């Protein structure tokens, strides 16, 4: 989830404890998540937006932190 944590330290604290990851494992976890996001997020976002638009569904996000995120 993008923007769910205020900073990387908080993200690391949460996931390293939740998943019992070493520092190296956490680094690999982050690299994998970022690669997946780069590969999938644009297409997924476009698909969901189009599906909602076709059905007249208003789409909102609870993770938008700035007006730039909304645009």
N, C-alpha and C positions, 0 to 999 in steps of 0.2 A: 503494500500500500504506500503510495506516494504521499508525502507530507503528513503522515500519521505520527511521526516522531519529530520533535523540534530540532534535534541534531543527531549526528552519527554516534556520539557517546551513549545517548539514551537508547538508541536503536540497538547498539552492541550490547549494552547492559541487559536489555530485555531478551534478545534472541540467544545470547550466549548462555544465559541461565535457563531459558525455556528449553533449548535444544541441547544443552550441555556441550557447547562447542569450545574448542581451544581457539586461541587467537588466529592461528593459521586456518582452521576449519571455518571460522567466521569470515575471514577474508575470502575464502573460496565460495562460501555461501553468498556473500555480497556480489562477487563477480558473476556468479551464475544468475542471480536475481536481476542484476543490471542488464546482462545480455538478453535474458528472457523479455525484459521490459522493452529494450530497444527493438527486438524482433517482433513482438506481438502487440504492444500497446496501441500503436497508431491504427492498425487494422481493426483491432477489437473495438476501440473507441468509435471509429467511423461506422462499423457495423451496428453497434448499439444505437448510436445517434440516428442512423438512417431508419432502423427498425422502429424506434420511438416516433420519429417524424411521420412515418407512414401510418402509424396508428393514432396519431394525435396525442401522444403521451408527452407531457412536459418532463424534461430531463434536468435533474439538479445533482450537484455533488456536495457532500458534506466536507470534503477535503480541500476545497478551494480556499486559499489563504490570501490571495490578492485579486484585484480586478483582472489582471493579466491571466490568471488561471482560468477565469470564467470565459474569456475570449478564446 
